[in-house]
């Protein structure tokens, strides 16, 4: 009998995925189911911190911040953050990317948190802008973006540059070469108001999921924010610009440098842990943020279906 139930359960999960992709179910509809599934997985494998971390993230996404905090703390009790070595602190500073915004950027950079992977030469730089122009209603007084720098510890050179671009992870060999020509510091172009991160060569890059050219994607974003973006009548937006006031060329003129290294020097929020969201929530920030994929391989596994 249980075999029949499990078979039907698998079929039901496939239907749920299809309904979500078709827009018949929202993400928030899915969160309670994910939380319940993870509770069972925790019961079956109570020493596995990944289940606790994932459940914390879903509680976080669903707005249950106190419960999320309890679970994030539990994750770090199971696997405490490691102490950064002096050379790792130096590498965090050395490989810290440089940002280029437009001259009309409306939100300042609020915080920068650097998280070194516990076993790999990989650093995540988590950027928190004051807000996201398209999401005044998300109860998250910040816009969380992420950049990952993989480096060669022997040669002390950047070997891969990856960043978060509107729920995608993009990478570019041109960005690596640009970092080599900029004292091992990658240069990240930052979209106005929405803070999508772009790499050297973005003009000829395509979205890895849909194949849409990034230039076309930005053109669509430009047209939207020019007319007030999502929820233009939201009360919070009365304190924000009415829209992007400029041409598309100005929207893609990334010419104003912002150096996250200055934030790290003034407030050295630097950690060494696999559990980035747990560290951000419990040890780095005092305001709510949107949890993102902690490391690129997690997103890559999801794309491969493994």
C-alpha positions, 0 to 999 in steps of 0.5 A: 500500500505504501508503494502506491502512496509514494508513487502517487506522491511523486506524481503529485509533486510533478503536478505541483511543479508544473502548476507553479511553472504555469502560474497556477500556484504562487511561491507562497503557496509552496512554502508550507509544503516545503516546510512540512517535507523538511520537517519529515527529513529532519526527523529521518536525518536529525544530524543533517544541517542542510535540512535545518538550513533549508527549512529556516530559509522557507520560514524566512521567505514565508515571513516567519522571522522568529522561527527562521532565526531559531533554525538559523541559530540551530544550523550554526550550533550544528556547524559553527562558523570557522575562524578566518585565517589571516591570509583568508582575511587578506584575500577577502580584501584583495579580491573584493570586487569594484562596483560601477553604478549609474550616475542616477542610482537612487539607493545607497549601498547599505552593508557588505558581508563577505563569506569565505567558503569553509573548504574551497577557495571561494568568497561570496560578497553579499551586497545590501542596497537600501531597497529594490525599486520594484518591491516596495511591498516585500517587507524587506528594507534592503535589496540583497545581491551576491557576487562570488569570486573563485581564486587560485590560492597559490598564484593569488589570482581570480579564476572565476567571477559569478554574480546574481542577476534576477534569480540567475547566476551568470559568469564571464571569462571576460570578467576574469580577464578584466579582474586580472587587469584590475589588480585581481578585482572584478568589476561589476556593473549595477543596474539602476534601482533593481541592482541586477549585477552585470559582468564584463561582456554583458552586452553579448551575454544571454540569460542562461535559463531562457536564452534571452539577450541581457541587453533585451532584458535590460531594455524591458526593465528600463521601459518598466522603471521609466514609467514607475515600475511595479506598484508605482502608486505604493505609499513608499514610492512617494519618497522615491523617484517617479521613475528612471529619468533618462535614456537607455544609454544613461540606464546602461552607463555604468560609470560611478565607482562604489568600492565595497572594500571601504565598507569591509574596512569600516565594518569588517563583516567577514565569516567562514561558513557554508551557511551564509544565510544563517550567518547573515541573519544571526550575526551580520544584519539587524534588518530583514533581507531576502535569502539567496542561494548561498553558493553557486553550486546549489543553483547549478545542481538545481538546473541539472536536476541533481 
